Amino acid sequence: MRKQLGGIVMACILAAMVATAPAAMAGPGERYLHVRVEDAAKGESVNVNVPLSMAEKILPAVNKGNLHNGHVTIGSAEMNDVDIRALLDAVRTAPDNEFVTVKEKDQDLRIAKSNGNIVIHVRDGKKGGEKVDITVPMKVVDALLSNAKDNELDVSAAIRALSDAGDALLVTVEDATEHVRIWVDSKSASE
């Protein structure tokens, strides 16, 4: 998971470096993608604040690893015999609900639909364990699958959908020393 988040952070950093003045590229009413990564143990932090319009233009230019032309390839082995589009259609049309709850000795997992969002919470009960919270608007999930092949996610389409989603805290990951936060709002700088 950290490698995937690291890849997202690197793509955002690349996007920020390509534009000398991101705010100058932003139009009126622009939405910004913010990524903040803090490592208290190392005393390091990274803040990325990129207009969504800029991210949408730059993302197709990044062709590294599983990311190519604005799409991310996912391993087909994990998706064998699963119709992800049919599953998401079932979730989209279902009423708000907590669909999955798993409580184990050292871990809790919750997957739900609430107010048009897919919500995932994971808690590692060990001391200093990770806490992961993901909230993704359903229309962003739909966009991820809109123009992609069966084993791809259309990240460019998801970025476009995010620009209409309003202010949203998308991802937080915390453990004893590291904190990652990804959100979208209309402010050009981090909070």
Stockholm file with secondary structure:
# STOCKHOLM 1.0

chainA/1-191         MRKQLGGIVMACILAAMVATAPAAMAGPGERYLHVRVEDAAKGESVNVNVPLSMAEKILPAVNKGNLHNGHVTIGSAEMNDVDIRALLDAVRTAPDNEFVTVKEKDQDLRIAKSNGNIVIHVRDGKKGGEKVDITVPMKVVDALLSNAKDNELDVSAAIRALSDAGDALLVTVEDATEHVRIWVDSKSASE
#=GR chainA/1-191 SS CHHHHHHHHHHHHHHHHHCSCHHHHCCTTCCEEEEEEEETTTTEEEEEEEEHHHHHHHGGGCCBTTEETTEEECCGGGGTTCCHHHHHHHHHHSCSEEEEEEECSSEEEEEEEETTEEEEEEEECSTTCCEEEEEEEHHHHHHHHHSCCTTEEEHHHHHHHHTTSCSEEEEEEECSSEEEEEEEESCSSCC
#=GC SS_cons         CHHHHHHHHHHHHHHHHHCSCHHHHCCTTCCEEEEEEEETTTTEEEEEEEEHHHHHHHGGGCCBTTEETTEEECCGGGGTTCCHHHHHHHHHHSCSEEEEEEECSSEEEEEEEETTEEEEEEEECSTTCCEEEEEEEHHHHHHHHHSCCTTEEEHHHHHHHHTTSCSEEEEEEECSSEEEEEEEESCSSCC
//
